[in-house]
Amino acid sequence: MLESEFKEVEINDMGRTLRFRIGLFSCEKGFLFFSKASSEEKFDPMKYLTDLIGLAVFIPEEGESIPMDNKNVFAMIRSPLAVNNLLEEIVNHQMVFTGG
């Protein structure tokens, strides 16, 4: 049984704390993603940005939540390391499928 379909994470972006809610892949999209990623010798998060970033929703302190996409992630986040950290959190959350 899955712990939770959603996980909230905080990402440090050059001194700012940004909150995101991360969802899980559907079965089909997860299968396609892991099939594609497992064929690679080394996992490159940028190569899979389009697959991953749509699973995150920005949670502002005030106002409406904002679903992430390739365009607004770079408009909202200043640090490339913060983008990478968010992608890592998204991938790590998918591991609930393995029971880990």
Biopython code that builds the backbone (N, CA, C, O; Angstrom):
import numpy as np
from Bio.PDB.StructureBuilder import StructureBuilder

atoms = [
    (1, "MET", "N", (0.844, -1.186, 0.000)),
    (1, "MET", "CA", (0.000, 0.000, 0.000)),
    (1, "MET", "C", (0.891, 1.252, 0.000)),
    (1, "MET", "O", (1.888, 1.307, 0.719)),
    (2, "LEU", "N", (0.526, 2.245, -0.804)),
    (2, "LEU", "CA", (1.304, 3.468, -0.892)),
    (2, "LEU", "C", (1.091, 4.327, 0.344)),
    (2, "LEU", "O", (-0.025, 4.453, 0.848)),
    (3, "GLU", "N", (2.195, 4.923, 0.828)),
    (3, "GLU", "CA", (2.099, 5.805, 1.991)),
    (3, "GLU", "C", (1.187, 6.986, 1.693)),
    (3, "GLU", "O", (0.230, 7.239, 2.424)),
    (4, "SER", "N", (1.483, 7.699, 0.629)),
    (4, "SER", "CA", (0.702, 8.871, 0.267)),
    (4, "SER", "C", (0.908, 9.161, -1.206)),
    (4, "SER", "O", (2.008, 9.020, -1.741)),
    (5, "GLU", "N", (-0.166, 9.565, -1.844)),
    (5, "GLU", "CA", (-0.064, 9.916, -3.252)),
    (5, "GLU", "C", (0.694, 11.232, -3.432)),
    (5, "GLU", "O", (1.309, 11.469, -4.472)),
    (6, "PHE", "N", (0.642, 12.086, -2.403)),
    (6, "PHE", "CA", (1.308, 13.387, -2.479)),
    (6, "PHE", "C", (2.309, 13.544, -1.342)),
    (6, "PHE", "O", (2.148, 12.997, -0.251)),
    (7, "LYS", "N", (3.340, 14.310, -1.644)),
    (7, "LYS", "CA", (4.369, 14.617, -0.651)),
    (7, "LYS", "C", (4.651, 16.111, -0.772)),
    (7, "LYS", "O", (4.782, 16.634, -1.879)),
    (8, "GLU", "N", (4.743, 16.795, 0.366)),
    (8, "GLU", "CA", (5.118, 18.213, 0.340)),
    (8, "GLU", "C", (6.598, 18.329, 0.657)),
    (8, "GLU", "O", (7.100, 17.691, 1.582)),
    (9, "VAL", "N", (7.295, 19.156, -0.126)),
    (9, "VAL", "CA", (8.723, 19.363, 0.076)),
    (9, "VAL", "C", (9.015, 20.856, 0.088)),
    (9, "VAL", "O", (8.262, 21.664, -0.456)),
    (10, "GLU", "N", (10.121, 21.194, 0.721)),
    (10, "GLU", "CA", (10.609, 22.572, 0.708)),
    (10, "GLU", "C", (11.952, 22.584, 0.010)),
    (10, "GLU", "O", (12.817, 21.757, 0.298)),
    (11, "ILE", "N", (12.126, 23.516, -0.903)),
    (11, "ILE", "CA", (13.359, 23.660, -1.680)),
    (11, "ILE", "C", (13.963, 25.019, -1.352)),
    (11, "ILE", "O", (13.273, 26.038, -1.381)),
    (12, "ASN", "N", (15.259, 25.027, -1.041)),
    (12, "ASN", "CA", (15.968, 26.281, -0.787)),
    (12, "ASN", "C", (16.393, 26.860, -2.130)),
    (12, "ASN", "O", (17.111, 26.217, -2.896)),
    (13, "ASP", "N", (15.946, 28.072, -2.403)),
    (13, "ASP", "CA", (16.280, 28.758, -3.646)),
    (13, "ASP", "C", (16.953, 30.079, -3.312)),
    (13, "ASP", "O", (16.305, 31.122, -3.225)),
    (14, "MET", "N", (18.261, 30.014, -3.129)),
    (14, "MET", "CA", (19.052, 31.206, -2.828)),
    (14, "MET", "C", (18.492, 31.973, -1.629)),
    (14, "MET", "O", (18.299, 33.187, -1.689)),
    (15, "GLY", "N", (18.236, 31.250, -0.549)),
    (15, "GLY", "CA", (17.762, 31.865, 0.684)),
    (15, "GLY", "C", (16.250, 31.914, 0.824)),
    (15, "GLY", "O", (15.736, 32.170, 1.912)),
    (16, "ARG", "N", (15.547, 31.675, -0.245)),
    (16, "ARG", "CA", (14.072, 31.609, -0.187)),
    (16, "ARG", "C", (13.666, 30.150, -0.022)),
    (16, "ARG", "O", (14.295, 29.259, -0.593)),
    (17, "THR", "N", (12.644, 29.914, 0.737)),
    (17, "THR", "CA", (12.106, 28.560, 0.878)),
    (17, "THR", "C", (10.848, 28.463, 0.032)),
    (17, "THR", "O", (9.870, 29.175, 0.259)),
    (18, "LEU", "N", (10.892, 27.562, -0.953)),
    (18, "LEU", "CA", (9.753, 27.345, -1.839)),
    (18, "LEU", "C", (9.118, 26.003, -1.495)),
    (18, "LEU", "O", (9.813, 25.003, -1.318)),
    (19, "ARG", "N", (7.792, 25.992, -1.404)),
    (19, "ARG", "CA", (7.073, 24.755, -1.066)),
    (19, "ARG", "C", (6.392, 24.187, -2.305)),
    (19, "ARG", "O", (5.807, 24.912, -3.109)),
    (20, "PHE", "N", (6.488, 22.865, -2.433)),
    (20, "PHE", "CA", (5.871, 22.174, -3.556)),
    (20, "PHE", "C", (5.139, 20.943, -3.055)),
    (20, "PHE", "O", (5.528, 20.324, -2.065)),
    (21, "ARG", "N", (4.078, 20.606, -3.757)),
    (21, "ARG", "CA", (3.394, 19.329, -3.548)),
    (21, "ARG", "C", (3.753, 18.472, -4.756)),
    (21, "ARG", "O", (3.592, 18.890, -5.902)),
    (22, "ILE", "N", (4.238, 17.274, -4.480)),
    (22, "ILE", "CA", (4.675, 16.369, -5.535)),
    (22, "ILE", "C", (3.713, 15.194, -5.605)),
    (22, "ILE", "O", (3.391, 14.571, -4.593)),
    (23, "GLY", "N", (3.265, 14.907, -6.807)),
    (23, "GLY", "CA", (2.376, 13.777, -7.027)),
    (23, "GLY", "C", (3.128, 12.585, -7.601)),
    (23, "GLY", "O", (4.343, 12.619, -7.794)),
    (24, "LEU", "N", (2.373, 11.543, -7.865)),
    (24, "LEU", "CA", (2.932, 10.318, -8.434)),
    (24, "LEU", "C", (2.526, 10.187, -9.897)),
    (24, "LEU", "O", (1.489, 10.697, -10.321)),
    (25, "PHE", "N", (3.365, 9.492, -10.654)),
    (25, "PHE", "CA", (3.009, 9.145, -12.020)),
    (25, "PHE", "C", (1.781, 8.247, -12.022)),
    (25, "PHE", "O", (1.555, 7.491, -11.076)),
    (26, "SER", "N", (0.994, 8.330, -13.077)),
    (26, "SER", "CA", (-0.015, 7.301, -13.300)),
    (26, "SER", "C", (0.749, 6.034, -13.664)),
    (26, "SER", "O", (1.939, 6.101, -13.969)),
    (27, "CYS", "N", (0.101, 4.909, -13.637)),
    (27, "CYS", "CA", (0.767, 3.646, -13.940)),
    (27, "CYS", "C", (1.411, 3.684, -15.325)),
    (27, "CYS", "O", (2.578, 3.322, -15.475)),
    (28, "GLU", "N", (0.664, 4.118, -16.331)),
    (28, "GLU", "CA", (1.189, 4.127, -17.702)),
    (28, "GLU", "C", (2.355, 5.101, -17.850)),
    (28, "GLU", "O", (3.394, 4.741, -18.403)),
    (29, "LYS", "N", (2.195, 6.333, -17.361)),
    (29, "LYS", "CA", (3.271, 7.319, -17.496)),
    (29, "LYS", "C", (4.505, 6.899, -16.694)),
    (29, "LYS", "O", (5.636, 7.108, -17.134)),
    (30, "GLY", "N", (4.288, 6.316, -15.533)),
    (30, "GLY", "CA", (5.414, 5.831, -14.731)),
    (30, "GLY", "C", (6.161, 4.718, -15.426)),
    (30, "GLY", "O", (7.391, 4.685, -15.413)),
    (31, "PHE", "N", (5.424, 3.804, -16.032)),
    (31, "PHE", "CA", (6.049, 2.705, -16.762)),
    (31, "PHE", "C", (6.887, 3.235, -17.922)),
    (31, "PHE", "O", (8.022, 2.804, -18.122)),
    (32, "LEU", "N", (6.325, 4.169, -18.683)),
    (32, "LEU", "CA", (7.053, 4.740, -19.814)),
    (32, "LEU", "C", (8.295, 5.504, -19.346)),
    (32, "LEU", "O", (9.365, 5.392, -19.944)),
    (33, "PHE", "N", (8.139, 6.282, -18.270)),
    (33, "PHE", "CA", (9.280, 7.037, -17.755)),
    (33, "PHE", "C", (10.399, 6.107, -17.297)),
    (33, "PHE", "O", (11.550, 6.280, -17.698)),
    (34, "PHE", "N", (10.073, 5.124, -16.464)),
    (34, "PHE", "CA", (11.110, 4.241, -15.943)),
    (34, "PHE", "C", (11.709, 3.358, -17.023)),
    (34, "PHE", "O", (12.879, 2.984, -16.933)),
    (35, "SER", "N", (10.934, 3.016, -18.042)),
    (35, "SER", "CA", (11.488, 2.259, -19.170)),
    (35, "SER", "C", (12.522, 3.102, -19.906)),
    (35, "SER", "O", (13.601, 2.619, -20.248)),
    (36, "LYS", "N", (12.183, 4.361, -20.144)),
    (36, "LYS", "CA", (13.090, 5.265, -20.848)),
    (36, "LYS", "C", (14.333, 5.550, -19.987)),
    (36, "LYS", "O", (15.458, 5.497, -20.483)),
    (37, "ALA", "N", (14.124, 5.849, -18.712)),
    (37, "ALA", "CA", (15.240, 6.213, -17.834)),
    (37, "ALA", "C", (16.157, 5.033, -17.555)),
    (37, "ALA", "O", (17.368, 5.218, -17.435)),
    (38, "SER", "N", (15.619, 3.836, -17.450)),
    (38, "SER", "CA", (16.454, 2.684, -17.120)),
    (38, "SER", "C", (17.323, 2.245, -18.290)),
    (38, "SER", "O", (18.262, 1.470, -18.107)),
    (39, "SER", "N", (17.020, 2.730, -19.488)),
    (39, "SER", "CA", (17.843, 2.379, -20.644)),
    (39, "SER", "C", (19.097, 3.253, -20.731)),
    (39, "SER", "O", (19.980, 3.002, -21.550)),
    (40, "GLU", "N", (19.166, 4.278, -19.879)),
    (40, "GLU", "CA", (20.305, 5.195, -19.868)),
    (40, "GLU", "C", (21.391, 4.699, -18.920)),
    (40, "GLU", "O", (21.100, 4.132, -17.867)),
    (41, "GLU", "N", (22.636, 4.917, -19.305)),
    (41, "GLU", "CA", (23.747, 4.547, -18.430)),
    (41, "GLU", "C", (23.788, 5.421, -17.186)),
    (41, "GLU", "O", (23.990, 4.933, -16.074)),
    (42, "LYS", "N", (23.591, 6.733, -17.392)),
    (42, "LYS", "CA", (23.604, 7.684, -16.281)),
    (42, "LYS", "C", (22.340, 8.541, -16.369)),
    (42, "LYS", "O", (22.005, 9.068, -17.430)),
    (43, "PHE", "N", (21.654, 8.668, -15.249)),
    (43, "PHE", "CA", (20.415, 9.447, -15.222)),
    (43, "PHE", "C", (20.738, 10.931, -15.298)),
    (43, "PHE", "O", (21.510, 11.443, -14.488)),
    (44, "ASP", "N", (20.155, 11.616, -16.261)),
    (44, "ASP", "CA", (20.332, 13.051, -16.447)),
    (44, "ASP", "C", (18.986, 13.740, -16.213)),
    (44, "ASP", "O", (18.105, 13.667, -17.069)),
    (45, "PRO", "N", (18.812, 14.415, -15.053)),
    (45, "PRO", "CA", (17.515, 15.018, -14.730)),
    (45, "PRO", "C", (17.005, 15.987, -15.794)),
    (45, "PRO", "O", (15.802, 16.037, -16.050)),
    (46, "MET", "N", (17.890, 16.750, -16.413)),
    (46, "MET", "CA", (17.453, 17.734, -17.405)),
    (46, "MET", "C", (16.808, 17.052, -18.609)),
    (46, "MET", "O", (15.872, 17.582, -19.207)),
    (47, "LYS", "N", (17.310, 15.893, -18.951)),
    (47, "LYS", "CA", (16.761, 15.154, -20.085)),
    (47, "LYS", "C", (15.301, 14.765, -19.833)),
    (47, "LYS", "O", (14.524, 14.590, -20.771)),
    (48, "TYR", "N", (14.946, 14.634, -18.568)),
    (48, "TYR", "CA", (13.610, 14.192, -18.201)),
    (48, "TYR", "C", (12.773, 15.288, -17.551)),
    (48, "TYR", "O", (11.750, 15.006, -16.928)),
    (49, "LEU", "N", (13.209, 16.535, -17.696)),
    (49, "LEU", "CA", (12.499, 17.657, -17.078)),
    (49, "LEU", "C", (11.015, 17.654, -17.450)),
    (49, "LEU", "O", (10.157, 17.806, -16.581)),
    (50, "THR", "N", (10.718, 17.483, -18.721)),
    (50, "THR", "CA", (9.325, 17.513, -19.173)),
    (50, "THR", "C", (8.508, 16.410, -18.517)),
    (50, "THR", "O", (7.358, 16.635, -18.138)),
    (51, "ASP", "N", (9.086, 15.219, -18.378)),
    (51, "ASP", "CA", (8.378, 14.105, -17.749)),
    (51, "ASP", "C", (8.129, 14.361, -16.270)),
    (51, "ASP", "O", (7.069, 14.011, -15.749)),
    (52, "LEU", "N", (9.093, 14.967, -15.592)),
    (52, "LEU", "CA", (9.055, 15.076, -14.139)),
    (52, "LEU", "C", (8.354, 16.322, -13.608)),
    (52, "LEU", "O", (7.581, 16.234, -12.654)),
    (53, "ILE", "N", (8.607, 17.469, -14.206)),
    (53, "ILE", "CA", (8.210, 18.732, -13.583)),
    (53, "ILE", "C", (6.688, 18.885, -13.468)),
    (53, "ILE", "O", (6.207, 19.586, -12.577)),
    (54, "GLY", "N", (5.941, 18.251, -14.340)),
    (54, "GLY", "CA", (4.486, 18.326, -14.272)),
    (54, "GLY", "C", (3.895, 17.650, -13.044)),
    (54, "GLY", "O", (2.708, 17.812, -12.758)),
    (55, "LEU", "N", (4.714, 16.891, -12.311)),
    (55, "LEU", "CA", (4.255, 16.234, -11.085)),
    (55, "LEU", "C", (4.338, 17.155, -9.875)),
    (55, "LEU", "O", (3.917, 16.780, -8.781)),
    (56, "ALA", "N", (4.881, 18.365, -10.064)),
    (56, "ALA", "CA", (5.044, 19.308, -8.951)),
    (56, "ALA", "C", (4.070, 20.474, -9.085)),
    (56, "ALA", "O", (3.772, 20.942, -10.184)),
    (57, "VAL", "N", (3.587, 20.924, -7.936)),
    (57, "VAL", "CA", (2.716, 22.096, -7.856)),
    (57, "VAL", "C", (3.329, 23.030, -6.822)),
    (57, "VAL", "O", (3.581, 22.629, -5.685)),
    (58, "PHE", "N", (3.571, 24.282, -7.222)),
    (58, "PHE", "CA", (4.105, 25.289, -6.314)),
    (58, "PHE", "C", (3.006, 25.731, -5.367)),
    (58, "PHE", "O", (1.885, 26.014, -5.790)),
    (59, "ILE", "N", (3.333, 25.790, -4.075)),
    (59, "ILE", "CA", (2.373, 26.213, -3.061)),
    (59, "ILE", "C", (2.853, 27.554, -2.491)),
    (59, "ILE", "O", (3.738, 27.581, -1.637)),
    (60, "PRO", "N", (2.271, 28.664, -2.961)),
    (60, "PRO", "CA", (2.682, 29.971, -2.439)),
    (60, "PRO", "C", (2.134, 30.189, -1.040)),
    (60, "PRO", "O", (1.194, 29.516, -0.617)),
    (61, "GLU", "N", (2.727, 31.133, -0.328)),
    (61, "GLU", "CA", (2.222, 31.454, 1.005)),
    (61, "GLU", "C", (0.824, 32.027, 0.929)),
    (61, "GLU", "O", (0.008, 31.814, 1.826)),
    (62, "GLU", "N", (0.544, 32.758, -0.144)),
    (62, "GLU", "CA", (-0.794, 33.315, -0.361)),
    (62, "GLU", "C", (-1.167, 33.091, -1.816)),
    (62, "GLU", "O", (-0.306, 33.086, -2.695)),
    (63, "GLY", "N", (-2.439, 32.908, -2.059)),
    (63, "GLY", "CA", (-2.907, 32.778, -3.430)),
    (63, "GLY", "C", (-3.044, 31.333, -3.877)),
    (63, "GLY", "O", (-2.960, 30.400, -3.078)),
    (64, "GLU", "N", (-3.256, 31.176, -5.165)),
    (64, "GLU", "CA", (-3.525, 29.884, -5.774)),
    (64, "GLU", "C", (-2.244, 29.084, -6.019)),
    (64, "GLU", "O", (-1.191, 29.648, -6.314)),
    (65, "SER", "N", (-2.352, 27.786, -5.894)),
    (65, "SER", "CA", (-1.248, 26.890, -6.239)),
    (65, "SER", "C", (-1.001, 26.965, -7.746)),
    (65, "SER", "O", (-1.920, 27.214, -8.525)),
    (66, "ILE", "N", (0.254, 26.745, -8.144)),
    (66, "ILE", "CA", (0.629, 26.876, -9.554)),
    (66, "ILE", "C", (1.264, 25.570, -10.028)),
    (66, "ILE", "O", (2.345, 25.208, -9.563)),
    (67, "PRO", "N", (0.601, 24.853, -10.953)),
    (67, "PRO", "CA", (1.209, 23.646, -11.510)),
    (67, "PRO", "C", (2.488, 24.009, -12.271)),
    (67, "PRO", "O", (2.522, 24.998, -13.004)),
    (68, "MET", "N", (3.512, 23.222, -12.094)),
    (68, "MET", "CA", (4.791, 23.493, -12.744)),
    (68, "MET", "C", (4.810, 22.941, -14.168)),
    (68, "MET", "O", (4.188, 21.923, -14.472)),
    (69, "ASP", "N", (5.542, 23.641, -15.025)),
    (69, "ASP", "CA", (5.831, 23.161, -16.367)),
    (69, "ASP", "C", (7.221, 23.664, -16.746)),
    (69, "ASP", "O", (7.861, 24.377, -15.972)),
    (70, "ASN", "N", (7.681, 23.294, -17.931)),
    (70, "ASN", "CA", (9.045, 23.657, -18.352)),
    (70, "ASN", "C", (9.292, 25.156, -18.352)),
    (70, "ASN", "O", (10.410, 25.598, -18.085)),
    (71, "LYS", "N", (8.280, 25.932, -18.643)),
    (71, "LYS", "CA", (8.446, 27.380, -18.746)),
    (71, "LYS", "C", (8.464, 28.048, -17.374)),
    (71, "LYS", "O", (9.387, 28.800, -17.061)),
    (72, "ASN", "N", (7.447, 27.776, -16.554)),
    (72, "ASN", "CA", (7.356, 28.531, -15.302)),
    (72, "ASN", "C", (8.342, 28.069, -14.238)),
    (72, "ASN", "O", (8.623, 28.827, -13.309)),
    (73, "VAL", "N", (8.877, 26.858, -14.335)),
    (73, "VAL", "CA", (9.857, 26.438, -13.338)),
    (73, "VAL", "C", (11.092, 27.341, -13.390)),
    (73, "VAL", "O", (11.660, 27.680, -12.352)),
    (74, "PHE", "N", (11.501, 27.725, -14.587)),
    (74, "PHE", "CA", (12.677, 28.583, -14.712)),
    (74, "PHE", "C", (12.336, 30.053, -14.479)),
    (74, "PHE", "O", (13.230, 30.855, -14.208)),
    (75, "ALA", "N", (11.076, 30.412, -14.579)),
    (75, "ALA", "CA", (10.659, 31.772, -14.266)),
    (75, "ALA", "C", (10.522, 31.962, -12.757)),
    (75, "ALA", "O", (10.743, 33.062, -12.250)),
    (76, "MET", "N", (10.159, 30.897, -12.036)),
    (76, "MET", "CA", (9.902, 31.003, -10.598)),
    (76, "MET", "C", (11.121, 30.704, -9.736)),
    (76, "MET", "O", (11.274, 31.271, -8.655)),
    (77, "ILE", "N", (11.978, 29.823, -10.206)),
    (77, "ILE", "CA", (13.136, 29.406, -9.417)),
    (77, "ILE", "C", (14.379, 30.077, -9.966)),
    (77, "ILE", "O", (14.612, 30.070, -11.175)),
    (78, "ARG", "N", (15.179, 30.658, -9.083)),
    (78, "ARG", "CA", (16.365, 31.399, -9.504)),
    (78, "ARG", "C", (17.608, 30.532, -9.646)),
    (78, "ARG", "O", (18.430, 30.767, -10.532)),
    (79, "SER", "N", (17.752, 29.535, -8.785)),
    (79, "SER", "CA", (18.978, 28.735, -8.735)),
    (79, "SER", "C", (18.833, 27.430, -9.519)),
    (79, "SER", "O", (17.863, 26.696, -9.332)),
    (80, "PRO", "N", (19.802, 27.141, -10.399)),
    (80, "PRO", "CA", (19.750, 25.857, -11.111)),
    (80, "PRO", "C", (19.843, 24.676, -10.152)),
    (80, "PRO", "O", (19.285, 23.612, -10.420)),
    (81, "LEU", "N", (20.544, 24.855, -9.038)),
    (81, "LEU", "CA", (20.642, 23.790, -8.047)),
    (81, "LEU", "C", (19.271, 23.511, -7.423)),
    (81, "LEU", "O", (18.951, 22.359, -7.126)),
    (82, "ALA", "N", (18.468, 24.543, -7.224)),
    (82, "ALA", "CA", (17.128, 24.364, -6.663)),
    (82, "ALA", "C", (16.244, 23.577, -7.629)),
    (82, "ALA", "O", (15.451, 22.741, -7.196)),
    (83, "VAL", "N", (16.373, 23.835, -8.938)),
    (83, "VAL", "CA", (15.616, 23.062, -9.931)),
    (83, "VAL", "C", (16.031, 21.602, -9.856)),
    (83, "VAL", "O", (15.186, 20.707, -9.854)),
    (84, "ASN", "N", (17.336, 21.366, -9.794)),
    (84, "ASN", "CA", (17.843, 19.996, -9.686)),
    (84, "ASN", "C", (17.336, 19.318, -8.411)),
    (84, "ASN", "O", (16.951, 18.150, -8.441)),
    (85, "ASN", "N", (17.337, 20.046, -7.296)),
    (85, "ASN", "CA", (16.843, 19.483, -6.037)),
    (85, "ASN", "C", (15.363, 19.115, -6.129)),
    (85, "ASN", "O", (14.939, 18.086, -5.603)),
    (86, "LEU", "N", (14.588, 19.954, -6.793)),
    (86, "LEU", "CA", (13.169, 19.650, -6.974)),
    (86, "LEU", "C", (12.993, 18.386, -7.815)),
    (86, "LEU", "O", (12.172, 17.529, -7.488)),
    (87, "LEU", "N", (13.759, 18.272, -8.891)),
    (87, "LEU", "CA", (13.673, 17.069, -9.734)),
    (87, "LEU", "C", (14.066, 15.817, -8.945)),
    (87, "LEU", "O", (13.444, 14.765, -9.094)),
    (88, "GLU", "N", (15.093, 15.934, -8.111)),
    (88, "GLU", "CA", (15.499, 14.795, -7.270)),
    (88, "GLU", "C", (14.373, 14.393, -6.318)),
    (88, "GLU", "O", (14.115, 13.205, -6.127)),
    (89, "GLU", "N", (13.707, 15.376, -5.726)),
    (89, "GLU", "CA", (12.596, 15.088, -4.819)),
    (89, "GLU", "C", (11.460, 14.385, -5.558)),
    (89, "GLU", "O", (10.825, 13.479, -5.018)),
    (90, "ILE", "N", (11.212, 14.806, -6.785)),
    (90, "ILE", "CA", (10.155, 14.177, -7.580)),
    (90, "ILE", "C", (10.499, 12.717, -7.854)),
    (90, "ILE", "O", (9.658, 11.834, -7.683)),
    (91, "VAL", "N", (11.737, 12.464, -8.281)),
    (91, "VAL", "CA", (12.170, 11.083, -8.553)),
    (91, "VAL", "C", (12.119, 10.259, -7.277)),
    (91, "VAL", "O", (11.630, 9.130, -7.289)),
    (92, "ASN", "N", (12.617, 10.808, -6.178)),
    (92, "ASN", "CA", (12.619, 10.071, -4.908)),
    (92, "ASN", "C", (11.202, 9.706, -4.468)),
    (92, "ASN", "O", (10.981, 8.622, -3.927)),
    (93, "HIS", "N", (10.246, 10.600, -4.695)),
    (93, "HIS", "CA", (8.866, 10.299, -4.301)),
    (93, "HIS", "C", (8.289, 9.138, -5.113)),
    (93, "HIS", "O", (7.429, 8.408, -4.621)),
    (94, "GLN", "N", (8.749, 8.965, -6.336)),
    (94, "GLN", "CA", (8.256, 7.862, -7.170)),
    (94, "GLN", "C", (8.683, 6.507, -6.605)),
    (94, "GLN", "O", (8.115, 5.478, -6.972)),
    (95, "MET", "N", (9.670, 6.497, -5.722)),
    (95, "MET", "CA", (10.175, 5.249, -5.154)),
    (95, "MET", "C", (9.176, 4.586, -4.205)),
    (95, "MET", "O", (9.394, 3.452, -3.780)),
    (96, "VAL", "N", (8.070, 5.286, -3.864)),
    (96, "VAL", "CA", (7.064, 4.620, -3.021)),
    (96, "VAL", "C", (6.501, 3.402, -3.737)),
    (96, "VAL", "O", (5.972, 2.495, -3.096)),
    (97, "PHE", "N", (6.613, 3.373, -5.074)),
    (97, "PHE", "CA", (6.136, 2.210, -5.814)),
    (97, "PHE", "C", (6.963, 0.958, -5.515)),
    (97, "PHE", "O", (6.480, -0.165, -5.665)),
    (98, "THR", "N", (8.213, 1.162, -5.091)),
    (98, "THR", "CA", (9.085, 0.023, -4.803)),
    (98, "THR", "C", (8.972, -0.431, -3.350)),
    (98, "THR", "O", (9.583, -1.419, -2.943)),
    (99, "GLY", "N", (8.185, 0.304, -2.583)),
    (99, "GLY", "CA", (8.056, -0.013, -1.164)),
    (99, "GLY", "C", (9.163, 0.617, -0.340)),
    (99, "GLY", "O", (9.267, 0.374, 0.862)),
    (100, "GLY", "N", (10.010, 1.450, -1.006)),
    (100, "GLY", "CA", (11.142, 2.075, -0.311)),
    (100, "GLY", "C", (10.904, 3.497, 0.040)),
    (100, "GLY", "O", (11.773, 4.142, 0.626)),
]
sb = StructureBuilder()
sb.init_structure("model")
sb.init_model(0)
sb.init_chain("A")
sb.init_seg("    ")
for serial, (resi, resn, name, xyz) in enumerate(atoms, 1):
    if name == "N":
        sb.init_residue(resn, " ", resi, " ")
    sb.init_atom(name, np.array(xyz, "f"), 0.0, 1.0, " ", f" {name:<3s}", serial, name[0])
structure = sb.get_structure()
